[in-house]
Amino acid sequence: MKTRTGIWMLAAAALVLTPLVGLAKGPGKGDTGARAQVERSERDFDRDRTRARDRVDQPAQQRDRVRDQDRIHAPDNAKQAQQRIYGQELMSQQERNQYRNQLQLIGQDPEKRTEFMAQHREKMQARARAEGKKLGDPPANEEAE
């Protein structure tokens, strides 16, 4: 019976003394693992927040980049709508659209394009004379239209 009591007393002493060993190390010395884990989770949180912000900002930047690329690398017939048409100030919007459509139908044949533009030039000069207006010289890039 003495042995049993001795074992119980040792077990009880071990249970009581175990938490006291942790306190003997002092505050902050025993919790370095916990502190490191908190710091890691804060870094992870900051990283995730930055990535989320970048995902929100990225579509707008990507949209701008695509728009700029489209503007720079537009096909020639898409650029036609932006080019000046000789005598366009004497033409209605419908006539300008018709002019562009006819240019597209002609295609890249230089003879047909030159003939079509010469006819257009004569027509616009006749219209300008009839209205008492003066047209400037044809644009230098008229062959590029």
C-alpha positions as CSV (number, residue, x, y, z in Angstrom):
1,M,0.0,0.0,0.0
2,K,2.9,2.3,0.7
3,T,4.1,1.8,-2.9
4,R,0.7,2.6,-4.3
5,T,0.5,5.8,-2.3
6,G,4.0,6.8,-3.3
7,I,3.2,6.3,-7.0
8,W,0.1,8.4,-6.6
9,M,2.0,11.1,-4.9
10,L,4.6,11.1,-7.7
11,A,2.0,11.3,-10.4
12,A,0.2,14.1,-8.6
13,A,3.4,16.0,-8.2
14,A,4.2,15.6,-11.9
15,L,0.8,16.9,-12.9
16,V,1.2,19.9,-10.6
17,L,4.8,20.7,-11.6
18,T,4.4,20.4,-15.4
19,P,2.5,23.7,-15.9
20,L,5.0,25.4,-13.5
21,V,7.9,24.4,-15.8
22,G,6.2,26.4,-18.6
23,L,5.9,29.4,-16.4
24,A,9.5,29.2,-15.3
25,K,10.7,29.8,-18.9
26,G,9.1,33.2,-18.7
27,P,6.5,34.9,-20.9
28,G,7.3,34.8,-24.6
29,K,10.1,32.3,-24.4
30,G,7.9,29.2,-24.7
31,D,5.5,30.5,-27.4
32,T,8.0,31.2,-30.2
33,G,6.2,28.5,-32.4
34,A,2.9,30.2,-31.9
35,R,4.3,33.6,-32.6
36,A,5.9,32.4,-35.8
37,Q,2.6,30.9,-36.9
38,V,0.8,34.2,-36.3
39,E,3.5,36.0,-38.3
40,R,3.2,33.5,-41.2
41,S,-0.6,33.8,-41.2
42,E,-0.3,37.7,-41.3
43,R,2.1,37.5,-44.2
44,D,-0.2,35.0,-46.0
45,F,-3.1,37.4,-45.4
46,D,-1.2,40.4,-46.8
47,R,-0.1,38.3,-49.8
48,D,-3.7,37.2,-50.5
49,R,-5.0,40.7,-50.1
50,T,-2.5,42.0,-52.6
51,R,-3.3,39.3,-55.1
52,A,-7.0,40.0,-54.8
53,R,-6.4,43.7,-55.4
54,D,-4.3,42.9,-58.5
55,R,-7.1,40.7,-59.8
56,V,-9.5,43.5,-59.5
57,D,-7.2,46.0,-61.2
58,Q,-6.0,43.7,-63.9
59,P,-9.1,43.5,-66.1
60,A,-9.1,47.3,-66.5
61,Q,-5.4,47.3,-67.4
62,Q,-5.9,44.3,-69.7
63,R,-8.8,46.0,-71.4
64,D,-6.8,49.1,-72.0
65,R,-3.9,47.1,-73.4
66,V,-6.2,45.2,-75.8
67,R,-7.8,48.4,-76.9
68,D,-4.4,50.0,-77.6
69,Q,-3.3,46.9,-79.5
70,D,-6.5,47.0,-81.6
71,R,-5.9,50.6,-82.4
72,I,-2.3,50.0,-83.4
73,H,-2.8,46.8,-85.3
74,A,-6.2,47.5,-86.9
75,P,-6.6,46.0,-90.4
76,D,-6.4,48.4,-93.3
77,N,-10.1,48.4,-94.1
78,A,-10.9,49.2,-90.5
79,K,-8.6,52.3,-90.8
80,Q,-10.5,53.5,-93.8
81,A,-13.3,54.8,-91.7
82,Q,-10.8,57.0,-89.9
83,Q,-9.3,58.5,-93.0
84,R,-10.4,61.7,-94.7
85,I,-12.4,61.4,-97.9
86,Y,-11.7,64.1,-100.5
87,G,-14.6,66.5,-100.4
88,Q,-16.2,64.8,-97.3
89,E,-17.5,68.2,-96.1
90,L,-19.8,68.2,-99.2
91,M,-21.0,64.7,-98.6
92,S,-23.8,63.4,-96.4
93,Q,-23.1,60.6,-93.9
94,Q,-24.9,58.2,-96.2
95,E,-22.7,59.2,-99.2
96,R,-19.5,58.7,-97.1
97,N,-20.7,55.3,-96.1
98,Q,-21.5,54.4,-99.7
99,Y,-18.0,55.7,-100.7
100,R,-16.4,53.4,-98.2
101,N,-18.5,50.4,-99.2
102,Q,-17.6,50.9,-102.9
103,L,-13.9,51.1,-101.9
104,Q,-14.2,47.8,-100.1
105,L,-16.0,46.2,-103.1
106,I,-13.2,47.4,-105.4
107,G,-10.6,45.7,-103.1
108,Q,-6.9,46.1,-103.6
109,D,-6.9,46.4,-107.5
110,P,-4.8,49.6,-108.0
111,E,-6.3,50.4,-111.4
112,K,-9.9,50.2,-110.3
113,R,-9.1,52.2,-107.1
114,T,-7.4,55.0,-109.1
115,E,-10.2,55.2,-111.6
116,F,-12.9,55.3,-108.8
117,M,-11.0,58.0,-106.9
118,A,-10.6,60.1,-110.0
119,Q,-14.3,59.9,-110.7
120,H,-15.0,60.8,-107.1
121,R,-12.6,63.8,-107.3
122,E,-14.3,65.1,-110.4
123,K,-17.7,64.7,-108.8
124,M,-16.7,66.5,-105.7
125,Q,-15.0,69.4,-107.6
126,A,-18.2,69.8,-109.7
127,R,-20.3,69.8,-106.6
128,A,-18.0,72.4,-104.9
129,R,-18.2,74.7,-108.1
130,A,-22.0,74.4,-108.0
131,E,-22.1,75.4,-104.3
132,G,-19.5,78.1,-104.7
133,K,-17.0,76.4,-102.4
134,K,-13.4,75.6,-102.9
135,L,-11.9,72.2,-102.2
136,G,-8.2,71.8,-101.3
137,D,-5.9,69.4,-103.0
138,P,-6.7,65.7,-102.7
139,P,-5.0,64.1,-99.7
140,A,-1.6,62.6,-100.3
141,N,-2.7,59.3,-98.9
142,E,-5.7,59.0,-101.3
143,E,-4.1,56.0,-102.9
144,A,-4.0,54.4,-99.4
145,E,-7.7,54.7,-99.0
